[in-house]
Amino acid sequence: MKLLREDMNIREELRESWFIIAVLVLCILKYLIASSLPVFARDAGGPDQFKLLVDAENIFNGEYMNHNIYDMFALFKRAISFPIFLACCHWLGISYMSGYTLLYIFSCLLALFALMQVSRNKAMLIISFAIILFSPFSYDNIVQMIYNLSFTAPLAIAAISCLFIIYNKRNKSNWEILGWSLLASINLMAIWLNREDSMWIIPLIGCFILVVGVCELKNKNRKRVVIRLIIFSLPIITVILSDIALSYVNYKKFGIYTTNDYTATNFEKAYNSILRVEQDYFPEKCSITKGTLEKIYVASPAMNELKPYMDEFYEQGSYDRDKAADDGEIEDGWMNIALRDAASRCGYYRDAITANEYWGKVTEEMEIAFENGLLQSRNMVFFGSTLHHPWRSGDGYAAKWLKAACELLLGDIKHTLGSPKLEYNCGGGYKG
């Protein structure tokens, strides 16, 4: 009888703890599957992945602040949190994939806890947790490529989960809400400092503060309202302070107060002016054609200085790559680099101040040309920038986006379930 009672007690305990056991098993399975995936380095130089790896090495060696060499790539990206993450993985003695997988699992656990605030159905919670945990994106080749684009996903899951938890715990103690707000702030700050296209977190934070703020204003205790609004505003305060801090670091290093010169200096203004020029023809994935540049050379003496080098790039096919590489044009993703490369060969990237002044001159000359009618401004549905190129009416962008999204999802699933082995060739680079 005693053994029977003990057996019944064990079964009862298992019935009560099956949820925790299932979560642990899924987490372990996820780690075993993902942490041993192969990785590869795509770039042997340049502003993209290679720069992230170099920054990680400089951070680990304590040389980031002392690395004051300026070139066309020095401030190309607002990407500091991912190199810090890589340096931390190295300091902890774990691989990149192990570190990334642990971070992703932690984010999914936060998402699970957020869902538990609104549902007690353990079966549905486990299914939802498994869907997020084993998302095809977490095995995508972008993750295996050691690239900061993949770093946004776990940070976003964690940040949104924390904001959701704060909303559901808005009537709890200040200290409890403060803890979740700080965790959300850390993740949102990391997103902001991970990529220069992270502006989407600003409306996200704004909507969050508006919703919880309206709920809190119903309380008649003014002191509590003020304290809560400060706590709710910590994410945006943290993002602003981190932006100021990085700008100050760059000012001390390079003499220009900005997080990057891709989206926050005169280069962005000049690039936007170039995008405004009316095109005579519309190659695929190309918003700035060679013909467009020829018109700009005539209107802007500063831009005309780049012509010999840009002509050389076109003749040699230096930036003629990707999906539309057979039309002889430089695609949107490469044009900004090509222009900076040409300006660098003209000597304008010897320091940040000189480069910024040069692109300011280009902007001024082009705006005068628009005013005088030397250049015609195009009429676009959505105007472009360095991060988003113009949309033309009648081009079916919605259908193209939906098709691309479906192809991406199916490709991720095929890569995950089929063959996560990587094959990549970049001028004799890595294959494996």
Wavefront OBJ file of the C-alpha trace (Angstrom):
o trace
v 0.000 0.000 0.000
v 2.840 2.330 0.840
v 4.439 1.759 -2.564
v 1.069 2.310 -4.246
v 0.583 5.609 -2.433
v 4.098 6.718 -3.387
v 3.434 5.790 -7.002
v 0.187 7.777 -6.993
v 1.966 10.766 -5.462
v 4.633 10.647 -8.164
v 1.969 10.531 -10.875
v 0.140 13.458 -9.299
v 3.339 15.483 -9.173
v 4.054 14.676 -12.815
v 0.540 15.739 -13.807
v 1.064 19.046 -12.014
v 4.567 19.645 -13.386
v 4.136 18.372 -16.967
v 3.974 21.928 -18.261
v 7.373 22.843 -16.823
v 8.867 19.555 -18.029
v 7.488 20.129 -21.534
v 8.947 23.647 -21.639
v 12.355 22.378 -20.509
v 12.348 19.528 -23.039
v 11.470 21.924 -25.870
v 14.219 24.345 -24.815
v 16.819 21.570 -24.645
v 15.703 20.214 -28.021
v 15.917 23.690 -29.534
v 19.426 24.193 -28.174
v 20.644 20.816 -29.433
v 19.236 21.456 -32.925
v 20.333 25.062 -33.367
v 23.578 25.480 -31.434
v 25.543 23.108 -33.676
v 24.448 24.571 -37.018
v 27.333 25.584 -39.294
v 28.205 29.265 -39.633
v 30.106 31.205 -42.249
v 31.653 34.600 -42.849
v 30.461 36.215 -46.062
v 32.715 39.248 -46.448
v 36.486 39.453 -46.569
v 36.296 43.234 -46.259
v 33.938 46.184 -46.569
v 31.180 47.894 -44.598
v 28.858 45.007 -43.876
v 29.568 41.766 -42.037
v 33.330 42.257 -42.018
v 33.005 45.583 -40.187
v 30.786 43.983 -37.523
v 33.402 41.294 -36.885
v 36.233 43.842 -36.743
v 34.254 45.985 -34.276
v 33.619 42.898 -32.113
v 37.339 42.156 -32.031
v 38.167 45.775 -31.151
v 35.573 45.776 -28.355
v 36.894 42.526 -26.917
v 40.444 43.874 -26.986
v 39.363 47.195 -25.442
v 40.413 49.114 -28.562
v 37.063 50.351 -29.893
v 37.468 53.911 -28.578
v 41.102 54.015 -29.741
v 40.322 52.824 -33.269
v 40.190 56.291 -34.863
v 41.049 55.460 -38.481
v 38.400 57.053 -40.704
v 37.364 55.793 -44.118
v 34.180 55.372 -46.157
v 33.063 52.500 -43.916
v 33.875 53.920 -40.468
v 30.400 55.340 -39.761
v 28.506 53.367 -42.374
v 26.345 51.559 -39.822
v 24.698 52.238 -36.496
v 25.595 48.739 -35.356
v 27.234 48.413 -31.966
v 25.024 46.031 -29.942
v 25.713 43.028 -32.195
v 29.514 43.396 -31.979
v 29.115 43.718 -28.182
v 27.107 40.477 -28.216
v 29.834 38.722 -30.236
v 32.501 40.011 -27.838
v 30.476 38.726 -24.860
v 30.159 35.276 -26.458
v 33.930 35.207 -26.924
v 34.506 36.377 -23.352
v 32.163 33.638 -22.026
v 33.933 31.037 -24.135
v 30.842 29.965 -26.082
v 30.256 29.839 -29.818
v 28.176 32.402 -31.658
v 25.424 29.866 -32.432
v 25.290 28.746 -28.785
v 25.031 32.339 -27.607
v 22.414 33.227 -30.203
v 20.341 30.126 -29.430
v 20.410 30.813 -25.680
v 19.346 34.416 -26.309
v 16.528 33.252 -28.584
v 15.341 30.689 -26.023
v 15.349 33.369 -23.309
v 13.257 35.651 -25.529
v 10.773 32.854 -26.203
v 10.459 32.181 -22.475
v 9.591 35.854 -21.998
v 6.977 35.499 -24.742
v 5.569 32.448 -22.954
v 5.349 34.362 -19.679
v 3.603 37.218 -21.504
v 1.027 34.797 -22.941
v 0.475 33.332 -19.468
v -0.849 36.734 -18.377
v -3.917 36.267 -20.589
v -4.358 32.483 -20.825
v -4.233 29.551 -18.415
v -4.762 26.894 -21.050
v -1.472 25.033 -20.744
v -1.924 23.025 -23.929
v -2.430 26.180 -26.000
v 0.481 27.864 -24.236
v 2.807 24.967 -25.076
v 1.702 24.990 -28.727
v 2.188 28.771 -28.979
v 5.578 28.524 -27.281
v 6.699 25.750 -29.644
v 5.620 27.774 -32.709
v 7.702 30.778 -31.613
v 10.620 28.658 -30.386
v 10.945 26.619 -33.567
v 10.236 29.448 -36.000
v 12.019 28.793 -39.307
v 13.664 32.201 -39.070
v 15.722 31.077 -36.076
v 17.495 28.573 -38.375
v 17.675 30.832 -41.415
v 20.966 31.313 -43.255
v 20.890 34.950 -42.088
v 21.360 33.579 -38.552
v 24.166 31.278 -39.682
v 25.839 34.142 -41.531
v 26.806 35.917 -38.258
v 24.976 39.063 -39.290
v 23.208 41.752 -37.258
v 19.957 41.375 -39.205
v 19.277 38.113 -37.338
v 20.008 39.750 -33.973
v 16.872 41.904 -34.153
v 14.442 38.951 -33.931
v 15.177 37.726 -30.372
v 15.513 41.305 -29.137
v 12.149 42.242 -30.645
v 10.431 39.176 -29.180
v 11.852 40.012 -25.746
v 11.043 43.729 -25.933
v 7.441 43.288 -27.106
v 6.888 40.561 -24.511
v 8.122 42.849 -21.740
v 5.855 45.690 -22.888
v 2.913 43.289 -22.935
v 3.773 42.072 -19.426
v 3.993 45.656 -18.160
v 0.533 46.388 -19.526
v -0.950 43.353 -17.790
v 0.881 44.146 -14.547
v 0.179 47.886 -14.628
v -1.691 47.678 -11.299
v 1.109 45.818 -9.527
v 3.838 47.420 -7.397
v 6.175 50.057 -8.815
v 9.203 47.834 -8.233
v 7.744 44.935 -10.204
v 6.814 47.184 -13.117
v 10.220 48.874 -12.939
v 12.009 45.558 -13.393
v 10.072 44.724 -16.554
v 10.465 48.263 -17.849
v 14.240 48.078 -17.427
v 14.361 44.739 -19.240
v 12.263 46.177 -22.081
v 14.545 49.234 -22.175
v 17.680 47.115 -22.515
v 16.237 45.140 -25.429
v 14.859 48.215 -27.197
v 18.173 50.023 -26.760
v 19.971 47.002 -28.240
v 17.577 47.035 -31.219
v 18.152 50.764 -31.757
v 21.925 50.344 -31.688
v 21.850 47.211 -33.830
v 20.725 48.630 -37.171
v 20.166 52.032 -38.705
v 16.689 50.945 -39.908
v 15.287 50.463 -36.393
v 12.999 53.519 -36.412
v 9.971 51.231 -36.101
v 10.556 50.942 -32.360
v 9.734 54.655 -31.889
v 6.022 54.350 -32.830
v 5.924 51.036 -30.931
v 7.144 52.705 -27.744
v 4.919 55.726 -28.377
v 1.781 53.573 -28.683
v 2.755 51.649 -25.544
v 3.229 54.832 -23.488
v -0.060 56.231 -24.820
v -2.071 53.109 -23.913
v -0.647 52.549 -20.434
v -0.556 56.296 -19.796
v -4.284 56.669 -20.547
v -5.028 53.734 -18.248
v -2.916 55.258 -15.488
v -4.435 58.746 -15.738
v -7.707 57.319 -14.432
v -6.031 56.979 -11.023
v -6.681 59.903 -8.675
v -3.341 59.514 -6.867
v -1.251 62.141 -8.679
v 2.034 61.032 -7.123
v 1.489 57.457 -8.298
v 0.558 58.701 -11.797
v 3.791 60.697 -12.114
v 5.963 57.811 -10.880
v 4.230 55.325 -13.187
v 4.540 57.593 -16.221
v 8.276 57.920 -15.552
v 8.591 54.126 -15.313
v 6.545 53.641 -18.491
v 8.751 56.182 -20.294
v 12.032 54.448 -19.418
v 12.256 52.637 -22.802
v 12.189 55.858 -24.835
v 14.464 57.622 -22.339
v 16.970 54.768 -22.615
v 16.885 54.815 -26.427
v 17.455 58.590 -26.498
v 20.329 58.400 -24.008
v 21.976 55.528 -25.916
v 21.718 57.518 -29.141
v 23.329 60.523 -27.447
v 26.072 58.330 -25.952
v 26.988 56.703 -29.297
v 26.924 60.100 -31.031
v 29.296 61.461 -28.386
v 31.646 58.485 -28.795
v 31.751 59.105 -32.556
v 32.309 62.812 -31.951
v 35.322 62.048 -29.748
v 36.640 59.538 -32.282
v 35.924 61.263 -35.584
v 34.856 64.837 -34.817
v 31.248 64.469 -36.009
v 28.265 64.129 -33.665
v 26.168 61.332 -35.152
v 25.425 57.644 -34.725
v 26.209 56.980 -38.410
v 26.697 58.926 -41.632
v 24.367 56.683 -43.587
v 21.064 57.985 -42.230
v 21.943 60.967 -40.042
v 24.342 63.299 -41.908
v 24.669 65.236 -45.157
v 25.207 61.977 -47.045
v 21.587 61.033 -46.382
v 20.420 64.474 -47.566
v 22.527 64.239 -50.727
v 21.321 60.697 -51.442
v 17.697 61.778 -51.004
v 18.300 64.639 -53.457
v 19.778 62.176 -55.962
v 16.731 59.930 -55.555
v 14.433 62.858 -56.366
v 15.769 63.201 -59.919
v 13.304 61.963 -62.541
v 14.358 58.714 -64.235
v 14.073 58.217 -68.007
v 13.921 54.434 -67.687
v 13.248 52.004 -64.842
v 15.513 48.942 -64.558
v 14.647 46.322 -61.973
v 15.796 47.194 -58.441
v 17.483 50.376 -59.626
v 16.241 53.806 -58.497
v 19.366 55.719 -59.595
v 20.377 54.866 -63.164
v 23.522 55.789 -65.044
v 21.417 58.162 -67.133
v 20.167 59.858 -63.956
v 23.718 60.375 -62.767
v 24.691 61.890 -66.136
v 22.019 64.573 -65.640
v 23.237 65.208 -62.097
v 26.873 65.616 -63.208
v 25.808 68.531 -65.415
v 23.833 70.229 -62.636
v 26.284 69.656 -59.761
v 30.051 70.359 -60.120
v 30.662 68.514 -56.841
v 28.961 65.384 -58.150
v 30.786 65.732 -61.465
v 34.035 65.050 -59.589
v 32.782 61.485 -59.035
v 32.099 60.843 -62.729
v 35.490 59.293 -63.694
v 35.271 56.782 -60.865
v 31.564 56.017 -61.345
v 32.201 55.472 -65.079
v 35.000 53.090 -64.132
v 32.639 51.164 -61.815
v 30.108 50.813 -64.647
v 32.738 49.737 -67.178
v 34.346 47.173 -64.889
v 31.080 45.987 -63.316
v 32.507 46.671 -59.861
v 29.039 46.957 -58.302
v 27.076 45.064 -60.970
v 25.706 42.178 -58.941
v 22.633 40.612 -57.336
v 19.349 39.764 -59.075
v 19.365 42.391 -61.822
v 23.065 42.224 -62.582
v 22.652 41.731 -66.321
v 21.297 45.223 -67.089
v 24.575 47.053 -66.524
v 23.123 49.217 -63.773
v 24.075 49.505 -60.093
v 21.253 48.278 -57.911
v 19.736 50.140 -54.977
v 21.572 48.155 -52.329
v 24.969 48.988 -53.844
v 24.553 52.522 -55.180
v 25.118 54.205 -51.806
v 28.383 52.282 -51.409
v 29.489 53.066 -54.962
v 28.930 56.806 -54.442
v 30.882 56.745 -51.185
v 33.630 54.748 -52.873
v 33.922 57.347 -55.642
v 33.965 60.194 -53.104
v 36.640 58.339 -51.153
v 38.828 58.059 -54.266
v 38.430 61.803 -54.687
v 39.932 62.206 -51.213
v 36.812 63.314 -49.368
v 36.814 60.466 -46.855
v 40.130 61.371 -45.268
v 38.095 62.508 -42.235
v 34.431 62.694 -41.199
v 34.179 66.483 -41.310
v 35.508 66.711 -44.878
v 33.130 63.973 -46.062
v 30.159 65.644 -44.391
v 31.028 69.027 -45.903
v 31.374 67.486 -49.369
v 27.944 65.842 -49.288
v 26.502 69.078 -47.901
v 27.857 70.861 -50.970
v 26.306 68.212 -53.242
v 22.941 68.681 -51.532
v 23.104 72.459 -51.869
v 23.989 72.346 -55.566
v 21.257 69.838 -56.355
v 18.569 71.773 -54.492
v 19.529 74.883 -56.470
v 19.313 72.822 -59.669
v 15.777 71.705 -58.729
v 14.770 75.318 -58.081
v 16.240 76.511 -61.401
v 14.677 73.690 -63.381
v 17.983 72.049 -64.336
v 16.760 68.871 -62.659
v 13.194 67.551 -62.662
v 11.781 66.070 -59.463
v 9.997 62.751 -59.831
v 6.452 62.138 -58.587
v 6.353 59.098 -56.332
v 3.722 57.236 -54.304
v 6.143 56.839 -51.402
v 9.321 58.851 -51.625
v 12.603 57.188 -50.827
v 15.645 57.515 -48.619
v 18.887 55.654 -48.051
v 16.824 52.923 -46.340
v 13.764 52.825 -48.582
v 13.814 53.564 -52.280
v 10.888 55.224 -54.080
v 7.700 53.455 -55.092
v 6.117 54.210 -58.453
v 2.368 54.028 -58.928
v 1.184 51.041 -60.943
v 4.181 48.843 -60.182
v 2.208 46.371 -58.054
v 4.387 46.617 -54.963
v 1.794 44.964 -52.703
v 1.650 41.842 -54.885
v 5.439 41.773 -55.222
v 5.851 42.094 -51.454
v 3.357 39.306 -50.765
v 5.053 37.019 -53.287
v 8.497 37.772 -51.824
v 7.230 37.171 -48.274
v 5.769 33.767 -49.256
v 8.962 32.783 -51.070
v 11.027 33.799 -48.037
v 8.849 31.781 -45.647
v 8.868 28.695 -47.869
v 12.623 29.056 -48.381
v 13.196 29.247 -44.626
v 11.075 26.145 -44.016
v 12.852 24.244 -46.790
v 16.240 25.301 -45.427
v 15.254 24.321 -41.868
v 13.644 20.968 -42.606
v 15.669 20.090 -45.656
v 19.340 20.975 -45.542
v 20.733 23.548 -43.107
v 24.168 22.913 -44.599
v 25.475 26.117 -46.138
v 26.885 26.557 -49.600
v 28.177 30.038 -50.296
v 30.598 31.308 -52.849
v 31.836 34.905 -52.912
v 34.838 35.146 -55.164
v 36.340 31.920 -53.952
v 35.143 32.414 -50.407
v 33.655 29.947 -47.978
v 31.875 26.814 -49.044
v 30.630 24.264 -46.603
l 1 2 3 4 5 6 7 8 9 10 11 12 13 14 15 16 17 18 19 20 21 22 23 24 25 26 27 28 29 30 31 32 33 34 35 36 37 38 39 40 41 42 43 44 45 46 47 48 49 50 51 52 53 54 55 56 57 58 59 60 61 62 63 64 65 66 67 68 69 70 71 72 73 74 75 76 77 78 79 80 81 82 83 84 85 86 87 88 89 90 91 92 93 94 95 96 97 98 99 100 101 102 103 104 105 106 107 108 109 110 111 112 113 114 115 116 117 118 119 120 121 122 123 124 125 126 127 128 129 130 131 132 133 134 135 136 137 138 139 140 141 142 143 144 145 146 147 148 149 150 151 152 153 154 155 156 157 158 159 160 161 162 163 164 165 166 167 168 169 170 171 172 173 174 175 176 177 178 179 180 181 182 183 184 185 186 187 188 189 190 191 192 193 194 195 196 197 198 199 200 201 202 203 204 205 206 207 208 209 210 211 212 213 214 215 216 217 218 219 220 221 222 223 224 225 226 227 228 229 230 231 232 233 234 235 236 237 238 239 240 241 242 243 244 245 246 247 248 249 250 251 252 253 254 255 256 257 258 259 260 261 262 263 264 265 266 267 268 269 270 271 272 273 274 275 276 277 278 279 280 281 282 283 284 285 286 287 288 289 290 291 292 293 294 295 296 297 298 299 300 301 302 303 304 305 306 307 308 309 310 311 312 313 314 315 316 317 318 319 320 321 322 323 324 325 326 327 328 329 330 331 332 333 334 335 336 337 338 339 340 341 342 343 344 345 346 347 348 349 350 351 352 353 354 355 356 357 358 359 360 361 362 363 364 365 366 367 368 369 370 371 372 373 374 375 376 377 378 379 380 381 382 383 384 385 386 387 388 389 390 391 392 393 394 395 396 397 398 399 400 401 402 403 404 405 406 407 408 409 410 411 412 413 414 415 416 417 418 419 420 421 422 423 424 425 426 427 428 429 430 431 432
